[in-house]
């Protein structure tokens, strides 16, 4: 059991959490949620002994033993810290050997082709597979009694996220206490027994997920769905449960959803890209000005196609998912402004807390995500955004999807493993399989071709309802009717 | 790639540095530098950037020595090989002037010596993973290990720093937007050390014993020397670097004897044997330089290029053979991810 009493700390970056008192029971998953900078990651780091030169007050005990102020070395057998910063080893193979004893799990984890790759160059959507390796049971070693997870789901595909959550649930069932800081509210909704919401470093709410009234965050999708359809939230913890609950309650949604006065996809002629010139077979792909196009490859990775496509668009550029950590923030912002004829200072204008002389490596994942967002927001020239939602908190993610859909500064190509995000953010999705275009149209038009069905589709049993807004608009119409 | 064992490479580092520092034979030093260079090329591997960094640093160190030799030459006008332009800013201080044979040989020896030591460190970072060095530093220094973290991780940090620079160039940020090479190296070393974790938690009692042992080993010889109680055999036959090497070896051995040594340090592979054998031959060649009649050849008169301590030279050549014969090729290209 993990018990915190008046626990507070200040990390070297000045981020603080104050006077937290909570209890996380063994065999359960306690999720810590909040806006970027609210203190979830700081809390996890402090408990993992990974806060270098931070100041800690109050007490934290694990099964009766004080762990506040303990170093990582001292906690090495008692606590498992799962974070991108905690992945050991130089290459993927080294990391797997340290985590599991050998590399035999590589095939099962889908990392067999990446064994020689250095961790720092591993695509961000594949890192969660290494975190899955951390949770695999290992013969001959004592399982840790505390598992601390620091926002790892961000960029991964749905199958890997499900697998990680299942492994985490299994470790909890084996008796571990799990404290999980996370931005993916839908995953937290499905798997956590207790939710703790932090606002400005303090607990704003803690309790059961089905009783949660968020203070600073949007509700998880299924919670909103349950409340909108007036069914018990506790019976809607998963998409399958929700569907069953709706069926038992006799709630049937109309065949066709009422579409909201949504932003229509830009019309007019754009740049026609011959499929063969980007290594595809099939019809040409037209990219219209001001359009946000999602690229999905059901047979592999879409990044290669996105790179080829953006090179065909006049002035096309990239906001990479991994920026070099040795970049100085101010110098990088100025380079970007010069490259895209943006006003001087426009990139950092909305990020007053970032110091221009600081290096990107010193930023928190949330700050880094906001910096990438700032780069993506200005240029009117076509941009390819790779995993733009990674590292953003739920409200920022919603806001980004909204901006891309309603107010893009220019043409945007988006690649991401988060199908929910693509469906919300993109006017159009181009679906490719084995170098062949199999679908090109609005998210509704290509819904059946998506690699995973969006959560709302699975929950209501219809691919016509892609987004929560589809359900809410339809039910509102029904009420008013 | 041939992955080396941290104990074997610490051994090679100590004996190689001792030989380099205590000889003024330019031919031997040249043989050593060439052998170390060949070892780095033959080893390859994912940490070859460490060796490339070391090559650059070795060249820079050598150039510094060349510069110093030209700026502050020694010699008289009578036996000058070359008369360099001179400048005297004040009485007793002269830059440039006659460049004599002693000066040239001294500069060459200094350059080769610096290159050899730097290459040794580069090879140590190339052939042994950061994890291996961190495990060894933990078992020797315990809670004081963080002081050595930058050095322990410099091999892998070179790889990360190089990758970061390549990414800066690929993404067209311009080199002016990124931190300098040394900053990149130190940041990468910091992150590598932070991500490493021991399998066993340290025990307070053991850490205290380790600290006392280290204090004794470092202060003891110095105090004994100052008090004049060291045996004559030690003070006459051992160089200062030999003593330092012995202290380091003792510290490591005693540290390993204490409980809590990371298991990585005890993991031996077949490929470690040839490298350990090369280290042993080099050590024996050094230790037996007297009985083998090699002592004079270690410090020949300036200009005498015929004297060569053949045992040491031969032992140095064994190292690239040991690494080359036991290496496994790893593919340079990884699966291309967009």
Boltz contact constraints between the chains, C-beta under 6 A:
constraints:
  - contact:
      token1: [A, 72]
      token2: [B, 197]
      max_distance: 6.0
  - contact:
      token1: [A, 73]
      token2: [B, 198]
      max_distance: 6.0
  - contact:
      token1: [A, 73]
      token2: [B, 202]
      max_distance: 6.0
  - contact:
      token1: [A, 74]
      token2: [B, 201]
      max_distance: 6.0
  - contact:
      token1: [A, 76]
      token2: [B, 197]
      max_distance: 6.0
  - contact:
      token1: [A, 76]
      token2: [B, 198]
      max_distance: 6.0
  - contact:
      token1: [A, 76]
      token2: [B, 201]
      max_distance: 6.0
  - contact:
      token1: [A, 77]
      token2: [B, 201]
      max_distance: 6.0
  - contact:
      token1: [A, 88]
      token2: [B, 195]
      max_distance: 6.0
  - contact:
      token1: [A, 88]
      token2: [B, 196]
      max_distance: 6.0
  - contact:
      token1: [A, 90]
      token2: [B, 156]
      max_distance: 6.0
  - contact:
      token1: [A, 113]
      token2: [B, 335]
      max_distance: 6.0
  - contact:
      token1: [A, 116]
      token2: [B, 334]
      max_distance: 6.0
  - contact:
      token1: [A, 117]
      token2: [B, 334]
      max_distance: 6.0
  - contact:
      token1: [A, 120]
      token2: [B, 160]
      max_distance: 6.0
  - contact:
      token1: [A, 123]
      token2: [B, 337]
      max_distance: 6.0
  - contact:
      token1: [A, 301]
      token2: [B, 338]
      max_distance: 6.0
  - contact:
      token1: [A, 303]
      token2: [B, 338]
      max_distance: 6.0
  - contact:
      token1: [A, 304]
      token2: [B, 338]
      max_distance: 6.0
  - contact:
      token1: [A, 307]
      token2: [B, 338]
      max_distance: 6.0
  - contact:
      token1: [A, 320]
      token2: [B, 171]
      max_distance: 6.0
  - contact:
      token1: [A, 324]
      token2: [B, 164]
      max_distance: 6.0
  - contact:
      token1: [A, 324]
      token2: [B, 167]
      max_distance: 6.0
  - contact:
      token1: [A, 324]
      token2: [B, 168]
      max_distance: 6.0
  - contact:
      token1: [A, 326]
      token2: [B, 164]
      max_distance: 6.0
  - contact:
      token1: [A, 326]
      token2: [B, 178]
      max_distance: 6.0
  - contact:
      token1: [A, 326]
      token2: [B, 179]
      max_distance: 6.0
  - contact:
      token1: [A, 326]
      token2: [B, 184]
      max_distance: 6.0
  - contact:
      token1: [A, 327]
      token2: [B, 173]
      max_distance: 6.0
  - contact:
      token1: [A, 327]
      token2: [B, 177]
      max_distance: 6.0
  - contact:
      token1: [A, 327]
      token2: [B, 178]
      max_distance: 6.0
  - contact:
      token1: [A, 331]
      token2: [B, 177]
      max_distance: 6.0
  - contact:
      token1: [A, 332]
      token2: [B, 173]
      max_distance: 6.0
  - contact:
      token1: [A, 332]
      token2: [B, 177]
      max_distance: 6.0
  - contact:
      token1: [A, 335]
      token2: [B, 173]
      max_distance: 6.0
  - contact:
      token1: [A, 335]
      token2: [B, 174]
      max_distance: 6.0
  - contact:
      token1: [A, 335]
      token2: [B, 177]
      max_distance: 6.0
  - contact:
      token1: [A, 359]
      token2: [B, 179]
      max_distance: 6.0
  - contact:
      token1: [A, 361]
      token2: [B, 187]
      max_distance: 6.0
